[in-house]
Amino acid sequence: MKRVLICLLGMGMMIEAMSGANARGEEGKRGREIFVRFKAEVSQDRIQDLFKEYQLEVIEKYPAIENLYLCKVPLDLKTQAVIRKLEKEGDVAYVEANQKVEALEVR
């Protein structure tokens, strides 16, 4: 563990996860975006039904990764609440906030 930590620090890199949210946690473009991946056996009709149910707007579909979507959460809903609800859906493989990752220094 120490070797890995020292190696990362030695490279002068620090990764900071930022959601683009302010102290209330809901503002900023990325703070309203989530990645949702559905299980392979889920039909496109069911996926569209879930998008409607959670009022998600599809920003992008990633054809290289089956059933992966970048979606926008509406302003009247809390992003983390939508994530928690989607995590309980049996058809969802995973869901996570779109987070910005920054490297402070690259060598």
Secondary structure as GFF3:
##gff-version 3
##sequence-region A 1 107
A	DSSP	alpha_helix	2	10	.	.	.	ID=ss1
A	DSSP	beta_strand	15	18	.	.	.	ID=ss2
A	DSSP	three_ten_helix	30	32	.	.	.	ID=ss3
A	DSSP	beta_strand	33	38	.	.	.	ID=ss4
A	DSSP	alpha_helix	44	53	.	.	.	ID=ss5
A	DSSP	beta_strand	57	62	.	.	.	ID=ss6
A	DSSP	beta_strand	68	72	.	.	.	ID=ss7
A	DSSP	alpha_helix	79	87	.	.	.	ID=ss8
A	DSSP	beta_strand	92	97	.	.	.	ID=ss9
A	DSSP	beta_strand	100	103	.	.	.	ID=ss10
###
